[in-house]
Amino acid sequence: MRPSSMRIISMMLLLVAITSNNIKQALSFVVRTQMTTTASPTTRLQSSVLDPNAAPVETKGERQLPKIIQGGMGVRISSWKLAREVSKRGELGVISGTAMDVVFVRTLQDGDPEGHFRRALATFPNQQMVERALDKYFIPEGKAANKPYRSLPLWTIKPPRHLEEAAILGNYCEVWLAKHNDDGSPTGGVIGINRLTKVALPTIHSLYGAMLGGVDYVVMGAGIPAKIPGVLDALAEGKDCSLPIDVSGASSEEDEAYAMDFSPRNFWKGSGTSDVARTPLERPLFLPIVSSTTLAQSLLKRSNGSGPTRGIDGFVIELHTAGGHNAPPRGFHFEPEQAKGLNELGEPMYGEKDMVDIEAFGKVAKGLPFWFAGSYGKKEKLCEVLEGGGNGIQVGTLFALADESGMDSKVKQEILAEIATGHELKVFTDPAASPTGFPFKVLDVEGIPTLADKEVYDARPRVCNLGYLRQPYLQDNGEVGYRCASEPVNDFIAKGGDAKSTVGRKCLCNALCADAGFPQVRLVTNKETGEKDVFTEPSLITTGDDVNLCKELIRQEEDGTWHYTAGDVVDYLLSEWELKSSIAKQIEAESVEAVHI
């Protein structure tokens, strides 16, 4: 917009403000945009909404609050490339911390294209650990497409050493790459990591690797992460820590005995770099993802971190239209043989009790910053939250389809082409897909064979060979076992599981790895011929309900490909707020001038 046009608009708004006695209201808008929010006992986060394109500037004890949090999605959909681009725009770029150990070893087996992981590994404080990983998993030319990836062992309460190392190295690399330019220089951007509370066993190791890489935020949902603040406090000081693990069948007294323990001192002992454990790490800010004011209040009372807010530094409020796992409706429990609580499409029914009011949440947040998510990926929604007292929005789906995301390029092109050419894609809230029991968003795209297709689902031989969503349970002999409702039905039943719980369950672990271009390949017996066939794990695409919104961002290149960038998303989301902020500043200046006249 030309300066002359802006001045005309400003004068018109000023006239309206004067005639309607709204100068005070206009000025209060400007003041709100410059407010400073206390985010933790030791760190003040300062918002800079009047300079929306400014890169985050660290001053002593201060950080800028982002207005946009790029959501942490799937397995490697929120890649370091995506997070880096968002952070370089002054917003919060977030990597997905889910299954980063698998992403790490599979990237090495693919030859580490462009050498990014090896570039990050060269900066890790223990090169013996790096050499062990490279010797075990790195294939210079990359494995053949029809050959399986070499697998890691599944996580248990007592994981083997090389699994711990893979998790720490993988998360370190992803964060380090997100925080550095290709030449190794720091970007100055702010980076977060997203973790799922339900994926509890690798959590401490993932967080420790991310903290070694310099992660600034931890964003965590899909459960109640009340014990994470204490873990972050301990890791920052190099102290031993533990995370309680829910074991099905254990009594409340027994349940307290089951925990994932980690000692930085013991981990580095004998490695030749024991000083790493004694070096304090910056404690990242913690933003739990909640779906209600009740859960936020509970976390503020029950969390085990230090300080008046118990180690909580803000909240992300995620509504049920967001992609991935959703919180179930109030009082909802899925029964496969019943349609209770489901709509005519078979989706869980949400109501007014499942919504959260912006101003109401602000009253229970104890002055902490908060961001809204779930169909908030619209420019007007950012204004709505900021004007209602919040600090911004978390956006996933728009970023998931951007150039820099980790989604398989062929899958991404199919989705973008469908939307760009006028097809209205539908998102189904599947009450059965996830073995966690949480509803899960599924996008069905014609031309992409996924587990959303009944034929693909029925043809897939069940297997549980990644195990992130396995439920620990107490066996008759007192030992802890592990089962998953998506594993072979007979195996699940043999472990004491209910056959009804297996109906419609999908292997999210394998499917989400396939979404990011890391599908496992295995040999399965052909029932007709008895021969061994090569089977490639299919994907299962998840997005938010507003996936079609990206249509106005998509453009076509000369070669026929469709695309848009993370920068395009940021520009779109900020556009209306920038205009309002600019007008407000003009009104302030014109009102001062009018008073002097």
N, C-alpha and C positions, 0 to 999 in steps of 0.2 A: 504494500500500500504506500502511495506517495505521501511525503510529509504534509503537503498541502491538504490532501484528502483527510489525513489524520487530524489535522488542526480543525477542519470544518466539523468533523464528527465530534471532536472534543468540545468545541464551542456549543454545538447543539445539545450535547449532554449536560454541559455546564448550565445552559439556559434552563433545561428541564430541572436540574438540581436546584437552581435558585428559585424557580417559580413554585416548585413543590416542597421547598424547605428541606431538601435532601443533601445539602452540602455535608452535613455531619455524617450522614450515612456513607457518602462517597469517600470522605476522609477516613472513616473507620475501616473501609475496605483496604485502603492503602496501608493503614497501620497493621491490619491483620497479616498482610503479606510480609511484614518485617519482624514478626514475632519470633522469639527464641524459645525453644522447647527443651526442658530438661529431660534427657533420655536415660540417664543412669546416674548413680551417685558420683561417679568419677569423670563422666564424659558428657559434655554439652554438645548437642547437635543443633546447628544453626541453619534455618531455612533461608534460601536465597531465591524466593520466587520471583523477585523483580529483575533478576538476571538469569533467566531460565537456561541459557546456553553455557553458563559458566562451568568449567571443570571443577570438581570438588577440590577445595583448598583446605589443607590441614593447617590449623594453627594450634597453639598450645592448648590442649584440652578441648578442642572444638572440631566438629565435623559438620558438613552441611547435611541436612536431611534431604533425601531424594523425594521428589514428587511421584516418581514412577519406579516401582519395583518390577523388574522383569522376572516373571515366575520361573521357579525351578521345576522343570517338566521331564517326566519319564526317565528313561535311561539315556543320558547323553543328548537328549533333545536340546536341553539348555547346556550347550557346549561352551568351552572356554572362548571360542571365537565370538559367539553371540554375547556372552557376558562381557567380554572385553569391549565390544563395540558400544554396548549400552552404557558401560561405565565411563567410557571416554566422552560421552555426551553429558556427564555430570549426574547420571541417574544410577540406581543400584543394579548392577549386572549380577545375576545369580547362576551358578553352575548347579547341575543336578549331582548330588552326592550318592545317588542310588546305584549300586553295583559298579562303582568305579574300579574295584579290583578286577572285575571281569573285563571292563572296557580297557583297562591298562594292559592286561596280558593279551587280549585279543588284538589290540592295536599293534603291539610288538610282533605278534604272529602274522599280521598283515604287512609287516615290513616297516612299520612306523613311517608312512608316507610323509615326505617333506621333513622328516627328522624332528618334529616338534617335541615329542616326548623325550627323546634323547637329549635335546637341548635343555629341557627342564631338569632331567636327571643329572646332568653335569653340574648342577648347582646344589644338589642334595648333600647334606652334611656328612653322609657316610657312603663313600664310593664302593666299599666292599658289598654293601647291600645292593647297590645298583648293579654291580657286576654279576651277582647271583641271579638277579631277575633277568638280565640280558642273556646270560648263559642258558637259562632255563627256557625262555620264551621267545627271544628275538629271532626271527627268520628274515634275513636280509632281503630276499626277493619276494617275500610274502608267501603264505601257504596257498596251495591250489584251492580253487573255489569249491571243489567237490570233496575236499578233505575236512575232517572235523577239527575244531580248535582243541588244543590241549587244555584240559579243564583244571580248575582249582578245586580243592576239597570244599565240601559244604560247611557252612558256619555252624559251630556248636558253642556251648558255654566255655569249652576249653579248646580253642582253635590252635592249629599247628603254627609254628613260627613263620613259615613262608607265606601263609595266608595273611597273617598280621602284616607282614612286610608289603605284600601286594596292595593291601588296602591303604596303608600309609603312603606308599609311593604313588599310587594312582591318584589319590586325593591331593597330595602335594603337587603333583605335576599339573593337574587341571587348574588349581588355584594359581600356581605360579605363572602358567601361560596366560591366564586371564588378566593378570596384573602386570604383564610385561609386553612391550612391543617385540616385533620379530628380531630386532637387533639386540634384545636383552635389556633395553632401558625400561625403567618403570613407566607405566602409563599415567600414574597419579590417580587412577580411578579407584572406585570402591567396589569390592566384590563380596558377595555372599555365597553361602552354600545351603542348598535345600536338602533336608533329610526327612524321611518318613518314620514317625515314631513306631509304627508297626514293624518296621525292619530294624529290630533292636540290636541283634547280635553284632553287626559290624559298626554300630554307631560310634563307640568311643574311638576306635582306630581311625575311622573316617574323619572324625572331628580333629583328632590329633594331627593327622596328615595335613588337613586343611589349615590348621593353625600354624604348623611349621612353614606352610606356604604363604602365610600372612593374610588369611581370610579376615574380613572385617565384620561380617554379619553371619549369624546362623538363623535360618528360617525353617521352622519345623511344624508339621501338621500330621494328619492321619493318626490321631490318638491324643493322649494327654501327656505332654512332655514335661511333667513337673520336676523330674530329677535332672534334666539337662543343665539348668543353671549351675548346679553344684559341680557337675562334671567339668563344665567350662572353667569355673573358678579354680578347680584343682589342677587341670591341665596347664592353665596359664602360669601356675606357680611350680610346675614340675612335680606335683604331688600325686600319690596313688589315688585312684578313684574307682568307683564301681557303679554299675547301672543295674538296678533290679530287673529281673526277667520274669515275666508272667508264665508260670508253668501250670497248665491245665491239670486239674486233679489234685493239686497240692493244697493243703490247708493254709489258712492265713498265717499261721506260725511257720509252717514249712516254706511258704512262698518267699518269706524274707531271707531264706538261706540261699536262694538261687539268684545269682548276680553275675554279670560280666565284669571281671576285674581287670584293671590295667595299671601297670606301674611304669612310668617313664624311666625311672632309674634302672629297673630290671631289664627293660627293653634295650637300653643302650649299654648295659653292663657287658664288658668283655668285647665290645665292638671297636674299641679304640677311639670312640668319640663320646665317652661318658659325660663330657662337659656339656653336651647338648641338653641333657636332662636337667642340668643346673642353671641353664640359661632361661630366664623368664620369657614367656611368650605374651604377646598382646592378647588380652581376653576379648574375643569378638562380642559384639552386641547381639542379644538374643531376642528374636521376634517369633513367638509362638503363633501358629495359625489356629484361629478359633472360629466357631460358627454361631456363637451366642454370647450374650453379656454374662450369662451364668457361668460359662466355662472360663471366661476371662477373670471373673471375680474369684473363682475357685483357684486358678493358677496363682493369682496374686496373694492368696492365703496359704497355699500348700506347697509352692515351689521351694526348693532348698538352697537357693543362691543367696549371696550376701546383699546387704543394703536394704533400704526401706521397701523396695519393690521386689525383693527376693530374687534378684538377678534377672528380672524381666525388663527389657529396655523398650518395649513397644509391642504392638499387636498387628497382625494381618487378619482381617475379618473376611472369611471366604464363604460366599453363599453357594447354594446347591447347583447353580448353573455353570460353575467352573468345570474345567476339564479334569481328567484323572479321577481319583477317589473323591467322593463327596461324603460329608457327614450324613447319616440317615435321618429321615424325618423324625420328629419327636415321637417316641413310643413305637417306632417301626421295628419289626422283626420279620425278616423274610422267611416264609415257609414255601418251598417249591410246589407243594401240592395244593396250595391255597392262593386265591387272588386277593386276599385281604390286604388293604393298604396300597393296592396297585391301581393305576388308571387303565383305560381301555387298551392302551398299548403295552401294558405290562410293566410300566415304570412306577417307582415309588411316588406317592402323592405328597407334595409339600404344601404347607399352608402358611397362614399369617404368623403362627408361632415359630416358624423356621426363618423368618426375616429378621433383620437387625436394623434399627434406626440409627442413623449417623449421630445425631445429637444425643440420643439416649446412651449410646456407647461412650461418647465423650465424657459423660458424667460418671461413669464407673472406671474409667481408664487411669485415674489417679494422676492426671497430667501427662501421661506417657503418650508418645506419638502413635498414630494408628493409620492403617491403609485399608481400603476396601477392595475386595476381589470377587470375581464371579459375575461376568457380563458388565464389568466396569471398564472394558477396553474401548471406551468412547470418549471423544474430546469433551463432550458436555458433562460426562460423569466425573472427570477430573475436577471440573469447576464445582460440581455439586458437592463433592467431598470436601474440597478446600474451603468453600464458602460455608459448609456445615460444621466446620471446626476440626476436620480431619487433616491429615498430612499428605494424602495422595491416594494412589491406586496401585494395585498389583495386577499386571496384565500377562497372560500366558499365551493364549491362542494366536494372537496377531504375531507375536515373536516366534512361535513354533513354526510358522510357514515362511519366515524371512530367510534370506539367502544364507545368513550366518548360522542358522540353527543346525543341529546335528541330525535332523531327520534325513533318512535315506533320500537321495536326490530324485530318484525315479518316483518314489511315493509322493514326494512333495510336488513334483511336476504334475502328476495325475490330479491331485487335489486342486492345485491352482488352476489347471486347465478347466476342470469341471466348473469351478466357481466363476472364472473369468468369462466363460461362454454361456452363462445364464442359468446353470443348473443350481437349484436350491438344495444344498446338502442337508441331511438330517442327522441329528445326534440323538442316540438312544441312551437313556440312563438305565443300565443293566443292573438289576438287583442281585444277580447271581454270579456275574463274571469273576469277581475278585474272591479268592479264598479267604480274605480278611473278613468278609461279611459286609463290607462297606459297598454302597452303590458305586458303579464305575461307568464313566462316560465312554461311549463307543461310537466312532464315526464309520459309517459304511459307505465306501466309494466304489462305484461300478468300475471294473477293470483292475481292481487290486484285490487279489485273493487273500482274505484275512480270516481270523477266527470268528468274525461276525457272520460269516457265511456258514450255514449249517453243514453243507457238504465238506467244507474245509475242516470245520470243527470235528465232525464225525470221523473224517479220514485220518486225523492226527493220532498216532499212538501215544497214549498218556505216558509221561515220564516226569520225574522231579529230579533234575540234575543241576539245578542252580540253588534252589531251596531258600531264597530270601524271605518268603512268606510262610515258611513252615512254622507250625505252632509247637513249642516244647510241651511235652506232657509227661506225667509221672507214670512210669511203668510198674507192673506188679512187683518187680524185684527192687523197687526203690530208685532205680536209675532214671535219668531223664532221656526220653526218646523224642523223636521229631516226626510230625506228620503234616500233610498238606491236603486239603480237600480237592486239589487239582491233580494229585498223583494218581497212579492206577487205582481203580476203585477197590480191588481186592486187597491191595497193600494198605489202603486207608482203613478198611474194615478190620484187617488183622491187627492194626495198631489201636483198636478200640474206637475208631471213628464211626459215625452214623452214615450209612449209605445215602440218606436223603441230603446230606450236606455236600455231596459230590455233584449233584444235578446242576448242569449248566456252568460248572466252574471251568475257568480257562487258565492256562498257564501264562500268567502275566509276565513272569520273569523272562521266559524265552521270547515271548511275543514282543516285549518292549525292547529287548536287545536287538531283535530283527528290525524294529522300527528305525533304529539308529545305524543300520547297516552291518550288524554283527550277528547274523543268524547262525545258530549252531547247525551243523550237518551231522547226521548219524545214519547208520545202516539199520534198516528195519526189514523184517521178513515179509515178503509178498505172500498174502494168504492164498492166492490163486496158483502161483508158480513155485512157491517155496524158496525162491531165490532172494538174495539180499538186494534191496533197492536203496538208493541214496535218497534220504529224506531231509529236506531243508525246512527248518522251523518257520512257520508263517508269522506274520505280524498281526497286531491288533492296534488300530489307530485310535487315539483318544484326543479329543479337543473339547473346548467349551461349547455351549449352546450357540454362541454368537459367531461361529466359524465363518459364516458368509459375509461378515462385516469387512473382511479383508479385500473384498472385490474392488472397493474404491482406491486401494493402494496398488493393485496389480497392474503391471505394464508388460507388454510383449516386446521382445528383442527381435532383431532382424532374422535371427536363426529360428524363430518360432517359439522359443522358450518363454515361460512366464516367470515373473519374479518381482520382488521388492526387497528393500533392505531394512535392517534394524533401525537405521537412521530415519528412514521414511516413517516407521512406526512412531518413533519419538517425536518427530516433527508434527505428525498428525495429532497425537495425544496432547501436545503442549499448545497447539495452535490457538484454541479458543481462550485458554488461560493467558497466553501472552497478549492477545488482543485486549482482554479485559484489564490486565495489569497495566498495559500501556495507556489505555483510556483513563484508568484511575489516576495514574501519575499526571496525565494532562489536566484532568479535572482539578487535582490538588494545586498544580501550578497556576491554572487560570483563576481558581478561587482566591488564591493569595494575591494575584495581580488585581482582581476585581475589588478586593478589600482596600488596596492601596489607592485605587482610582476613586 
